[in-house]
Amino acid sequence: FSDGKVNSNLMILGDFPGQEEDKSGIPFSGREGDLLNNMLKAIKRDRNNTYLSNMVFWRPPGNRKPNNEEINICLPFVKRHIALIKPKILVLMGAITAQTMMNSREGITQIRGKWREIKIDNISFKSIAIYHPLFLLKQGARKREAWIDLQEIDSALNRERTK
């Protein structure tokens, strides 16, 4: 259900496992994992200094989007997971994760790139919604926006280092 460095200052939370993730048991595997690895590399990060997990821990039947019941089953565990990791920056990768964690009905194109505080167990986490790599593989024109979001994340991490 996770990959990367447990005590990282950066946590990426995706939507749900895809087919490759289901096979490997590793979040962000296959083509979308390759793209995420390149995205992380662009800001001098990798799986050795980043923590990765998903909003829903299993692949829904037929690779459909998780329904509200599945999301609500996982949500208390996801919140506890975040509270245990205590990242300085929480990246919400994908529409389902961003909408759920930011308690928003806006689409990912409207909420991406906006910083918000998320409170879990009386702890505030600085979070930002960005496009999921699978979305970027299908919508290549959105990579420019993803690059801007990555630069924002890199700047925020640099500010955290100098505190």
Contact map, one row per residue, 1 for C-alpha under 8 A:
1110000000000000000000001110000000000000000000000000110010000000000000000000000000000000000000000000000000000000000000000000000000000000000000000000000000000000000
1111000000000000000000000110000000000000000000000011110000000000000000000000000000000000000000000000000000000000000000000000000000000000000000000000000000000000000
1111100000000000000000000110000000000000000000100011100000000000000000000000000000000000000000000000000000000000000000000000000000000000000000000000000000000000000
0111110000000000000000000000000000000000000000111111000000000000000000000000000000000000000000000000000000000000000000000000000000000000000000000000000000000000000
0011111100000000000000000000000000000000000000111110000000000000000000000000000000000000000000000000000000000000000000000000000000000000000000000000000000000000000
0001111100000000000000000000000000000000000000000110000000000000000000000000000000001000000000000000000000000000000000000000000000000000000000000000000000000000000
0000111110000000000000000000000000000000000000000010000000000000000000000000000000001110000000000000000000000000000000000000000000000000000000000000000000000000000
0000111111100000000000000000000000000000000000001110000000000000000000000000000000001010000000000000000000000000000000000000000000000000000000000000000000000000000
0000001111100000000000000000000000000000000000001100000000000000000000000000000000000111100000000000000000000000000000000000000000000000000000000000000000001000000
0000000111110000000000000000000000000000000000001110000000000000000000000000000000000011111000000000000000000000000000000000000000000000000000000000000000001000000
0000000111111000000000000000000000000000000000000111100000000000000000000000000000001010111000000000000000000000000000000000000000000000000000000000000000000000000
0000000001111100000000000000000000000000000000000111100000000000000000000000000000000000011110000000000000000000000000000000000000000000000000000000000000000000000
0000000000111110000000000000000000000000000000000001111000000000000000000000000000000000011110001000000000000000000000000000000000000000000000000000000000000000000
0000000000011111000000000000000000000000000000000001111000000000000000000000000000000000000111001000000000000000000000000000000000010000000000000000000000000000000
0000000000001111100000000000000000000000000000000000011100000000000000000000000000000000000011111000000000000000000000000000000000000000000000000000000000000000000
0000000000000111110000000000000000000000000000000000011111100000010000000000000000000000000000000000000000000000000000000000000000000000000000000000000000000000000
0000000000000011111111000011000000000000000000000000010111100000000000000000000000000000000000000000000000000000000000000000000000000000000000000000000000000000000
0000000000000001111111000000000000000000000000000000000000100010000000000000000000000000000000000000000000000000000000000000000000000000000000000000000000000000000
0000000000000000111111100000000000000000000000000000000000100010000000000000000000000000000000000000000000000000000000000000000000000000000000000000000000000000000
0000000000000000111111110000110000000000000000000000000000000000000000000000000000000000000000000000000000000000000000000000000000000000000000000000000000000000000
0000000000000000111111111111110000000000000000000000000000000000000000000000000000000000000000000000000000000000000000000000000000000000000000000000000000000000000
0000000000000000111111111100000000000000000000000000000001100000000000000000000000000000000000000000000000000000000000000000000000000000000000000000000000000000000
0000000000000000001111111000000000000000000000000000000000000000000000000000000000000000000000000000000000000000000000000000000000000000000000000000000000000000000
0000000000000000000111111100100000000000000000000000000000000000000000000000000000000000000000000000000000000000000000000000000000000000000000000000000000000000000
1000000000000000000011111110000000000000000000000000000000000000000000000000000000000000000000000000000000000000000000000000000000000000000000000000000000000000000
1110000000000000000011011111100000000000000000000000000000000000000000000000000000000000000000000000000000000000000000000000000000000000000000000000000000000000000
1110000000000000100010001111100010000000000000000001110000000000000000000000000000000000000000000000000000000000000000000000000000000000000000000000000000000000000
0000000000000000100010000111110111010000000000000001000000000000000000000000000000000000000000000000000000000000000000000000000000000000000000000000000000000000000
0000000000000000000110010111111111000000000000000000000000000000000000000000000000000000000000000000000000000000000000000000000000000000000000000000000000000000000
0000000000000000000110000001111111000000000000000000000000000000000000000000000000000000000000000000000000000000000000000000000000000000000000000000000000000000000
0000000000000000000000000000111111100000000000000000000000000000000000000000000000000000000000000000000000000000000000000000000000000000000000000000000000000000000
0000000000000000000000000001111111110000000000000000000000000000000000000000000000000000000000000000000000000000000000000000000000001100100000000000000000000000000
0000000000000000000000000011111111111000000000000000000000000000000000000000000000000000000000000000000000000000000000000000000000001000000000000000000000000000000
0000000000000000000000000001111111111100000000000000000000000000000000000000000000000000000000000000000000000000000000000000000000000000000000000000000000000000000
0000000000000000000000000000001111111110000000000000000000000000000000000000000000000000000000000000000000000000000000000000000000001000000000000000000000000000000
0000000000000000000000000001000111111111000000000000000000000000000000000000000000000000000000000000000000000000000000000000000000001000000000000000000000000000000
0000000000000000000000000000000011111111100001100000000000000000000000000000000000000000000000000000000000000000000000000000000000000000000000000000000000000000000
0000000000000000000000000000000001111111110000000000000000000000000000000000000000000000000000000000000000000000000000000000000000000000000000000000000000000000000
0000000000000000000000000000000000111111111000000000000000000000000000000000000000000000000000000000000000000000000000000000000000000000000000000000010000000000000
0000000000000000000000000000000000011111111111000000000000000000000000000000000000000000000000000000000000000000000000000000000000000000000000000000000000000000000
0000000000000000000000000000000000001111111111000000000000000000000000000000000000000000000000000000000000000000000000000000000000000000000000000000000000000000000
0000000000000000000000000000000000000111111110000000000000000000000000000000000000000000000000000000000000000000000000000000000000000000000000000000000000000000000
0000000000000000000000000000000000000011111110000000000000000000000000000000000000000000000000000000000000000000000000000000000000000000000000000000011001000000000
0000000000000000000000000000000000000001111111000000000000000000000000000000000000000000000000000000000000000000000000000000000000000000000000000000000000000000000
0000000000000000000000000000000000000001111111111100000000000000000000000000000000000000000000000000000000000000000000000000000000000000000000000000000000000000000
0000000000000000000000000000000000001001100111111100000000000000000000000000000000000000000000000000000000000000000000000000000000000000000000000000000000000000000
0011100000000000000000000000000000001000000011111111000000000000000000000000000000000000000000000000000000000000000000000000000000000000000000000000000000000000000
0001100000000000000000000000000000000000000011111100000000000000000000000000000000000000000000000000000000000000000000000000000000000000000000000000000000000000000
0001100111000000000000000000000000000000000011111110000000000000000000000000000000000000000000000000000000000000000000000000000000000000000000000000000000000000000
0001110111110000000000000000000000000000000011111111000000000000000000000000000000000000000000000000000000000000000000000000000000000000000000000000000000000000000
0111111101110000000000000000000000000000000000101111100000000000000000000000000000000000000000000000000000000000000000000000000000000000000000000000000000000000000
0111000000111100000000000011000000000000000000100111110000000000000000000000000000000000000000000000000000000000000000000000000000000000000000000000000000000000000
1110000000111100000000000010000000000000000000000011111000000000000000000000000000000000000000000000000000000000000000000000000000000000000000000000000000000000000
1100000000001111100000000010000000000000000000000001111110000000000000000000000000000000000000000000000000000000000000000000000000000000000000000000000000000000000
0000000000001111000000000000000000000000000000000000111110000000000000100110010000000000000000001000000000000000000000000000000000000000000000000000000000000000000
0000000000000011100000000000000000000000000000000000011111100000010001100110000000000000000000000000000000000000000000000000000000000000000000000000000000000000000
1000000000000001100000000000000000000000000000000000011111100000000000000100000000000000000000000000000000000000000000000000000000000000000000000000000000000000000
0000000000000001100001000000000000000000000000000000000111110000000000000000000000000000000000000000000000000000000000000000000000000000000000000000000000000000000
0000000000000001111001000000000000000000000000000000000111111010000000000000000000000000000000000000000000000000000000000000000000000000000000000000000000000000000
0000000000000000000000000000000000000000000000000000000001111111110000000000000000000000000000000000000000000000000000000000000000000000000000000000000000000000000
0000000000000000000000000000000000000000000000000000000000111111000000000000000000000000000000000000000000000000000000000000000000000000000000000000000000000000000
0000000000000000000000000000000000000000000000000000000000011111000000000000000000000000000000000000000000000000000000000000000000000000000000000000000000000000000
0000000000000000011000000000000000000000000000000000000000111111100000000000000000000000000000000000000000000000000000000000000000000000000000000000000000000000000
0000000000000000000000000000000000000000000000000000000000011111110000000000000000000000000000000000000000000000000000000000000000000000000000000000000000000000000
0000000000000000000000000000000000000000000000000000000000010011111000000000000000000000000000000000000000000000000000000000000000000000000000000000000000000000000
0000000000000001000000000000000000000000000000000000000100010001111111100000000000000000000000000000000000000000000000000000000000000000000000000000000000000000000
0000000000000000000000000000000000000000000000000000000000000000111111100000000000000000000000000000000000000000000000000000000000000000000000000000000000000000000
0000000000000000000000000000000000000000000000000000000000000000011111110000000000000000000000000000000000000000000000000000000000000000000000000000000000000000000
0000000000000000000000000000000000000000000000000000000000000000011111111000000000000000000000000000000000000000000000000000000000000000000000000000000000000000000
0000000000000000000000000000000000000000000000000000000100000000011111111100000000000000000000000000000000000000000000000000000000000000000000000000000000000000000
0000000000000000000000000000000000000000000000000000001100000000011111111110000000000000000000000000000000000000000000000000000000000000000000000000000000000000000
0000000000000000000000000000000000000000000000000000000000000000000111111111000000000000000000000000000000000000000000000000000000000000000000000000000000000000000
0000000000000000000000000000000000000000000000000000000000000000000011111111000000000000000000000000000000000000000000000000000000000000000000000000000000000000000
0000000000000000000000000000000000000000000000000000001110000000000001111111110000000000000000000000000000000000000000000000000000000000000000000000000000000000000
0000000000000000000000000000000000000000000000000000001100000000000000111111111000000000000000000000000000000000000000000000000000000000000000000000000000000000000
0000000000000000000000000000000000000000000000000000000000000000000000011111111100000000000000000000000000000000000000000000000000000000000000000000000000000000000
0000000000000000000000000000000000000000000000000000000000000000000000000111111110000000000000000000000000000000000000000000000000000000000000000000000000000000000
0000000000000000000000000000000000000000000000000000001000000000000000000111111111000000000000000000000000000000000000000000000000000000000000000000000000000000000
0000000000000000000000000000000000000000000000000000000000000000000000000011111111100000000000000000000000000000000000010000000000000000000000000000000000000000000
0000000000000000000000000000000000000000000000000000000000000000000000000001111111110000000000000000000000000000000000010000000000000000000000000000000000000000000
0000000000000000000000000000000000000000000000000000000000000000000000000000111111111000000000000000000000000000000000000000000000000000000000000000000000000000000
0000000000000000000000000000000000000000000000000000000000000000000000000000011111111110000000000000000000000000000000010000000000000000000000000000000000000000000
0000000000000000000000000000000000000000000000000000000000000000000000000000001111111100000000000000000000000000000000011010000000000000000000000000000000000000000
0000000000000000000000000000000000000000000000000000000000000000000000000000000111111100000000000000000000000000000000000000000000000000000000000000000000000000000
0000011100100000000000000000000000000000000000000000000000000000000000000000000011111110000000000000000000000000000000000000000000000000000000000000000000000000000
0000001010000000000000000000000000000000000000000000000000000000000000000000000001111111000000000000000000000000000000000000100000000000000000000000000000000000000
0000001111100000000000000000000000000000000000000000000000000000000000000000000001001111110000000000000000000000000000000000100000000000000000000000000000000000000
0000000011000000000000000000000000000000000000000000000000000000000000000000000000000111110000000000000000000000000000000000110000000000000000000000000000001001000
0000000011100000000000000000000000000000000000000000000000000000000000000000000000000011111000000000000000000000000000000000111100000000000000000000000010011000000
0000000001111000000000000000000000000000000000000000000000000000000000000000000000000011111100000000000000000000000000000000111100000000000000000000000000000000000
0000000001111000000000000000000000000000000000000000000000000000000000000000000000000000111110000000000000000000000000000000001111000000000000000000000000000000000
0000000000011100000000000000000000000000000000000000000000000000000000000000000000000000011111001100100000000000000000000000001111000000000000000000000000000000000
0000000000011110000000000000000000000000000000000000000000000000000000000000000000000000001111101100000000000000000000000000000011110000000000000000000000000000000
0000000000000110000000000000000000000000000000000000000000000000000000000000000000000000000111111100000000010000000000000000000011110010000000000000000000000000000
0000000000000010000000000000000000000000000000000000000000000000000000000000000000000000000011111110000000110000000000000000000000110000000000000000000000000000000
0000000000000010000000000000000000000000000000000000000000000000000000000000000000000000000001111111000000000000000000000000000000000000000000000000000000000000000
0000000000001110000000000000000000000000000000000000001000000000000000000000000000000000000111111111100000000000000000000000000000000000000000000000000000000000000
0000000000000000000000000000000000000000000000000000000000000000000000000000000000000000000111111111111100010010000000000000000010000000000000000000000000000000000
0000000000000000000000000000000000000000000000000000000000000000000000000000000000000000000000111111111111110000000000000000000000000000000000000000000000000000000
0000000000000000000000000000000000000000000000000000000000000000000000000000000000000000000000011111111100000000000000000000000000000000000000000000000000000000000
0000000000000000000000000000000000000000000000000000000000000000000000000000000000000000000100001111111100000000000001000000000000000000000000000000000000000000000
0000000000000000000000000000000000000000000000000000000000000000000000000000000000000000000000000111111100000000000101000000000000000000000000000000000000000000000
0000000000000000000000000000000000000000000000000000000000000000000000000000000000000000000000000111111110000000000000000000000000000000000000000000000000000000000
0000000000000000000000000000000000000000000000000000000000000000000000000000000000000000000000000111111111000000000000000000000000000000000000000000000000000000000
0000000000000000000000000000000000000000000000000000000000000000000000000000000000000000000000000010001111100000000000000000000000000000000000000000000000000000000
0000000000000000000000000000000000000000000000000000000000000000000000000000000000000000000000000010000111110110000000000000000000000000000000000000000000000000000
0000000000000000000000000000000000000000000000000000000000000000000000000000000000000000000000100010000011111110000000000000000000000000000000000000000000000000000
0000000000000000000000000000000000000000000000000000000000000000000000000000000000000000000001100110000001111111000000000000000011100000000000000000000000000000000
0000000000000000000000000000000000000000000000000000000000000000000000000000000000000000000000000000000000111111000000000000000000000000000000000000000000000000000
0000000000000000000000000000000000000000000000000000000000000000000000000000000000000000000000000000000001111111000000000000000000000000000000000000000000000000000
0000000000000000000000000000000000000000000000000000000000000000000000000000000000000000000000000100000001111111110000000000000010000000000000000000000000000000000
0000000000000000000000000000000000000000000000000000000000000000000000000000000000000000000000000000000000011111110000000000000111100000000000000000100000000000000
0000000000000000000000000000000000000000000000000000000000000000000000000000000000000000000000000000000000000011111000000000000111000000000000000001100100000000000
0000000000000000000000000000000000000000000000000000000000000000000000000000000000000000000000000000000000000011111100000000000110000000000000000000000000000000000
0000000000000000000000000000000000000000000000000000000000000000000000000000000000000000000000000000000000000000111110000000011110000000000000000000000000000000000
0000000000000000000000000000000000000000000000000000000000000000000000000000000000000000000000000000010000000000011111000000011100000000000000000000000000000000000
0000000000000000000000000000000000000000000000000000000000000000000000000000000000000000000000000000000000000000001111100001111000000000000000000000000000000000000
0000000000000000000000000000000000000000000000000000000000000000000000000000000000000000000000000000110000000000000111110001111000000000000000000000000000000000000
0000000000000000000000000000000000000000000000000000000000000000000000000000000000000000000000000000000000000000000011111111100000000000000000000000000000000000000
0000000000000000000000000000000000000000000000000000000000000000000000000000001101100000000000000000000000000000000001111111100000000000000000000000000000000000000
0000000000000000000000000000000000000000000000000000000000000000000000000000000000100000000000000000000000000000000000111110000000000000000000000000000000000000000
0000000000000000000000000000000000000000000000000000000000000000000000000000000000000000000000000000000000000000000000111111000000000000000000000000000000000000000
0000000000000000000000000000000000000000000000000000000000000000000000000000000000100000000000000000000000000000000000111111100000000000000000000000000000000000000
0000000000000000000000000000000000000000000000000000000000000000000000000000000000000000000000000000000000000000000011110111110000000000000000000000000000000000000
0000000000000000000000000000000000000000000000000000000000000000000000000000000000000111110000000000000000000000000011110011111000000000000000000000000000000000000
0000000000000000000000000000000000000000000000000000000000000000000000000000000000000001110000000000000000000000001111000001111100000000000000000000000000000000000
0000000000000000000000000000000000000000000000000000000000000000000000000000000000000000111100000000000000000000001111000000111110000000000000000000000000000000000
0000000000000000000000000000000000000000000000000000000000000000000000000000000000000000111100000000000000000001111100000000011111000000000000000000000000000000000
0000000000000000000000000000000000000000000000000000000000000000000000000000000000000000001111000100000000010011111000000000001111100000000000000000000000000000000
0000000000000000000000000000000000000000000000000000000000000000000000000000000000000000001111000000000000010001100000000000000111110000000000000100100000000000000
0000000000000000000000000000000000000000000000000000000000000000000000000000000000000000000011100000000000010001000000000000000011111011000000000100000000000000000
0000000000000100000000000000000000000000000000000000000000000000000000000000000000000000000011100000000000000000000000000000000001111111000000000000000000000000000
0000000000000000000000000000000110110000000000000000000000000000000000000000000000000000000000000000000000000000000000000000000000111111100000000000000000000000000
0000000000000000000000000000000100000000000000000000000000000000000000000000000000000000000000000000000000000000000000000000000000011111110000000000000000000000000
0000000000000000000000000000000000000000000000000000000000000000000000000000000000000000000001000000000000000000000000000000000000111111111000000000000000000000000
0000000000000000000000000000000000000000000000000000000000000000000000000000000000000000000000000000000000000000000000000000000000111111111111100000000000000000000
0000000000000000000000000000000100000000000000000000000000000000000000000000000000000000000000000000000000000000000000000000000000001111111100000000000000000000000
0000000000000000000000000000000000000000000000000000000000000000000000000000000000000000000000000000000000000000000000000000000000000111111100000000000000000000000
0000000000000000000000000000000000000000000000000000000000000000000000000000000000000000000000000000000000000000000000000000000000000011111111100000000000000000000
0000000000000000000000000000000000000000000000000000000000000000000000000000000000000000000000000000000000000000000000000000000000000001111111100000000000000000000
0000000000000000000000000000000000000000000000000000000000000000000000000000000000000000000000000000000000000000000000000000000000000001001111110000000000000000000
0000000000000000000000000000000000000000000000000000000000000000000000000000000000000000000000000000000000000000000000000000000000000001001111111100000000000000000
0000000000000000000000000000000000000000000000000000000000000000000000000000000000000000000000000000000000000000000000000000000000000001001111111110000000000000000
0000000000000000000000000000000000000000000000000000000000000000000000000000000000000000000000000000000000000000000000000000000000000000000011111111000000000000000
0000000000000000000000000000000000000000000000000000000000000000000000000000000000000000000000000000000000000000000000000000000000000000000001111111100000000000000
0000000000000000000000000000000000000000000000000000000000000000000000000000000000000000000000000000000000000000000000000000000001100000000001111111110000000000000
0000000000000000000000000000000000000000000000000000000000000000000000000000000000000000000000000000000000000000000000000000000000000000000000111111111000000000000
0000000000000000000000000000000000000000000000000000000000000000000000000000000000000000000000000000000000000000100000000000000000000000000000011111111100000000000
0000000000000000000000000000000000000000000000000000000000000000000000000000000000000000000000000000000000000001100000000000000001000000000000001111111110000000000
0000000000000000000000000000000000000010001000000000000000000000000000000000000000000000000000000000000000000000000000000000000000000000000000000111111111000000000
0000000000000000000000000000000000000000001000000000000000000000000000000000000000000000000000000000000000000000000000000000000000000000000000000011111111100000000
0000000000000000000000000000000000000000000000000000000000000000000000000000000000000000000000000000000000000000100000000000000000000000000000000001111111110000000
0000000000000000000000000000000000000000000000000000000000000000000000000000000000000000100000000000000000000000000000000000000000000000000000000000111111111000000
0000000000000000000000000000000000000000001000000000000000000000000000000000000000000000000000000000000000000000000000000000000000000000000000000000011111111100000
0000000000000000000000000000000000000000000000000000000000000000000000000000000000000000000000000000000000000000000000000000000000000000000000000000001111111110000
0000000000000000000000000000000000000000000000000000000000000000000000000000000000000000100000000000000000000000000000000000000000000000000000000000000111111111000
0000000011000000000000000000000000000000000000000000000000000000000000000000000000000001100000000000000000000000000000000000000000000000000000000000000011111111100
0000000000000000000000000000000000000000000000000000000000000000000000000000000000000000000000000000000000000000000000000000000000000000000000000000000001111111110
0000000000000000000000000000000000000000000000000000000000000000000000000000000000000000000000000000000000000000000000000000000000000000000000000000000000111111111
0000000000000000000000000000000000000000000000000000000000000000000000000000000000000001000000000000000000000000000000000000000000000000000000000000000000011111111
0000000000000000000000000000000000000000000000000000000000000000000000000000000000000000000000000000000000000000000000000000000000000000000000000000000000001111111
0000000000000000000000000000000000000000000000000000000000000000000000000000000000000000000000000000000000000000000000000000000000000000000000000000000000000111111
0000000000000000000000000000000000000000000000000000000000000000000000000000000000000000000000000000000000000000000000000000000000000000000000000000000000000011111
